[in-house]
Every structure is written in structure tokens, then in C-alpha cells.
Amino acid sequence: MRRPLLAVFSTIALTLLTAAPSSPSDARASELIRALKLEPLPRESGYLAIIGRSAQTVTIHGRALSVQSQNYYMLTRDKPINYLHWLEPDDTHILIEGGPVDYFIFHPDGRAEKVTLGMNLAAGERPVVAVPGGCWKALRLHDGASYALMANTLSPEFTPDRVRIGAGVDWVKRYTDAAPWATPETLRELIGPNWQP
């Protein structure tokens, strides 16, 4: 005897709801976003919360800046890429929880490198990644990772006039083949929605 159609759909819906609960790591990411008051970061993507800045100052280009500023930063399944951007200050990232995350670093001399932030030291991952000032960088959460919570320090402090977001054809040409992974397709993916024609 055939089961009524409504009963079949009810069984399917119940199976889907019970078979795919939220994973604890996704719940943990949501918990961290709430507890640390992380907000979506426009253009670069990911989640950010400003911790503060140091009281000590240094003079850069005739301007007094704090020696350091600090942030929480997070990538998640829904925001897995921190898109390409250039920073004038040094930017040091420390993994707090989760990961791993690949860092794509593009140096002013044309070199490109990929460093993985993570805790599997035997596999070459590092718990701290230091990106020198004046470099371009992008981050990508590993497939299968739910989130990565990091703290980053910028020295001297971050200011909006000392960052550039996105790039275009000339930048892609410059860094194509600078490393085995630096294909035009990968570079374009790292620029993401901030492509500059």
C-alpha cells in the first residue's frame, strides 16, 4: 500500500532536520562572534572587533601614531576569504582557535609566498604569521575548517588612509608565476569582489 504523499514529505523533512544538525564548531564560531562582538568587515570580508591601541606613540611621516593597535579577526565558512589588500604597517597574526588558514603574501620586490597559520607544526604550519609592512596579502580558510579566530597587531597602528583594497590586471600580471600556486585564476579569486578594471 502506498503511503500518503504528506507522510512521505514529513518523513523526508524530519530526516533532513535530524541528519544535519549544526556542528559544534559552527556553534562555537557563533558563540565567539557574539562574545567578542565581532562585526562583518566590509570589502575585505571576515569578522572584526577592535581591541585597542597602545598609549606609546611614534612619529611616522610627520604624524603621531600609536606604536601598535590590536584586533580580533575571524574567518568562517560563510566568510572564508580575507580579500587582497595592502597595508603600510607590519601586521602580525596569532591563531587563538580553529584554522588552519593560508596566508598569501606578495612582497614589493615581486616575490610571493604562502604561509599556513595553524597548530600542526609537523606539517609546517605556524601559530604566528608576521606580514611585513608594505606587502599585499590575502587569507583563505582551509576547506573543511569551520572557523579561525585570530588576534592581530599592527605596528604602527592601523589607519584607514594607509590601506589599499583590491587590484586589477597590472597586479595580476606582476605576481603571476611568482610562486607555483600564483596562477591568474588564483590571484583573481584572492582579489574577489574588489577587482579594479
C-alpha positions in Angstrom: 0.0 0.0 0.0 1.3 3.5 -0.9 1.9 5.9 1.9 0.1 9.3 1.7 2.2 11.9 0.0 2.1 14.2 3.0 3.5 11.4 5.2 6.4 10.9 2.8 7.3 14.6 2.7 7.1 14.7 6.5 9.5 11.8 6.9 11.9 13.4 4.4 11.8 16.7 6.2 12.3 15.0 9.6 15.3 13.0 8.3 17.0 16.2 6.9 16.5 18.1 10.1 17.8 15.3 12.3 20.6 14.2 10.0 22.3 17.6 9.6 22.4 19.4 12.9 24.7 22.4 13.4 28.2 21.2 14.1 29.7 22.2 17.5 32.4 24.2 15.7 29.8 26.3 13.8 28.0 26.9 17.1 31.4 27.8 18.6 32.1 30.3 15.9 28.7 31.9 16.5 29.4 32.0 20.2 32.8 33.7 19.6 31.2 36.3 17.3 28.6 37.2 20.0 31.0 37.1 22.9 33.8 39.2 21.3 31.3 41.5 19.5 32.8 40.7 16.1 31.2 42.6 13.2 31.4 41.8 9.4 34.3 43.6 7.8 33.3 45.5 4.6 35.2 44.8 1.4 38.0 42.7 2.9 35.4 40.2 4.4 35.6 38.2 7.6 34.6 39.5 11.1 36.5 42.1 13.1 36.5 43.6 16.6 38.9 46.4 17.6 40.7 45.6 20.9 42.6 48.9 21.3 45.8 50.7 20.7 48.9 51.4 22.7 49.5 54.7 24.6 53.0 55.0 23.3 53.4 56.8 20.1 55.9 57.1 17.2 56.2 59.8 14.6 55.6 58.5 11.0 55.6 60.8 8.0 55.4 63.8 10.5 52.3 62.3 12.2 52.0 60.8 15.7 50.7 57.2 15.6 50.2 54.7 18.3 53.1 52.2 18.3 50.6 49.3 18.0 46.9 48.6 17.5 45.2 45.2 18.2 42.1 43.4 16.7 40.3 40.2 16.9 39.7 38.8 13.4 37.8 35.7 12.3 37.1 33.8 9.1 34.2 31.3 9.0 32.5 29.0 6.4 30.3 31.8 5.3 33.2 34.3 5.0 36.2 32.1 4.3 38.4 34.6 2.4 40.0 37.9 3.5 40.4 39.5 0.2 43.6 41.1 -1.2 44.7 44.3 0.5 47.9 46.3 1.0 48.9 47.6 4.4 51.6 50.1 5.3 52.1 48.8 8.9 53.6 45.5 9.9 50.7 43.0 10.6 51.2 40.1 12.9 48.5 37.4 13.2 48.3 34.9 16.1 46.0 31.9 16.0 43.7 31.7 19.0 41.4 28.9 18.0 40.4 27.0 14.9 42.0 27.1 11.5 44.2 26.4 9.6 44.4 29.5 7.3 46.6 30.1 4.3 48.3 33.5 4.1 49.2 34.6 0.6 51.9 37.3 0.9 53.0 39.5 -2.0 56.2 41.4 -1.4 57.2 44.7 -3.0 60.1 43.0 -4.8 57.8 40.7 -6.7 58.1 37.6 -4.5 55.0 35.7 -3.4 54.8 33.2 -0.6 52.1 31.1 1.1 52.3 30.5 4.8 49.8 28.4 6.8 48.6 29.6 10.2 47.8 26.6 12.3 48.9 24.3 15.0 50.1 21.3 13.0 53.8 22.2 13.4 54.9 18.9 11.9 53.1 19.8 8.7 54.9 23.2 8.6 52.0 25.2 10.0 52.9 28.1 12.3 50.8 29.6 15.2 52.1 33.1 14.3 52.4 34.8 10.9 54.2 38.1 10.6 53.5 40.1 7.4 55.9 43.0 6.8 54.6 46.4 6.2 54.3 47.4 2.5 53.1 43.9 1.4 49.9 42.8 -0.2 48.1 39.9 1.5 45.0 37.7 1.4 43.8 34.9 3.7 41.8 31.8 2.9 40.3 29.4 5.5 41.1 25.7 4.6 38.4 23.6 3.2 36.8 21.6 6.0 37.7 24.1 8.7 34.7 25.8 10.3 36.4 28.9 11.5 39.7 30.5 12.6 39.8 33.1 15.4 43.0 35.3 15.4 44.4 38.3 17.1 46.4 40.7 15.0 48.6 43.5 16.0 49.5 46.3 13.6 52.6 48.3 14.1 52.4 51.3 14.0 48.6 51.4 14.4 46.1 50.9 11.6 44.6 54.0 10.0 42.2 53.9 7.0 44.4 56.1 4.8 47.3 53.5 5.0 45.4 50.6 3.4 44.5 49.8 -0.2 41.9 47.1 -1.0 41.7 45.3 -4.3 43.8 45.3 -7.5 43.5 44.8 -11.2 45.2 43.5 -14.4 48.6 45.0 -13.8 48.8 43.5 -10.3 47.8 40.1 -11.6 50.4 40.3 -14.3 53.1 41.3 -11.8 52.5 38.3 -9.5 51.5 35.6 -12.0 54.0 32.7 -11.6 55.8 34.3 -8.7 55.1 31.0 -6.9 53.7 27.7 -8.2 50.2 28.5 -6.9 50.2 32.1 -8.3 48.1 31.4 -11.4 45.9 34.2 -12.8 42.8 32.3 -11.6 44.0 32.1 -8.0 45.1 35.7 -8.0 41.8 36.8 -9.4 40.0 34.8 -6.7 42.0 36.4 -4.0 41.0 39.9 -5.3 37.4 38.8 -5.2 34.7 41.5 -5.4 37.3 44.3 -5.2 38.5 43.8 -8.8 39.7 47.1 -10.3 39.4 47.3 -14.1 
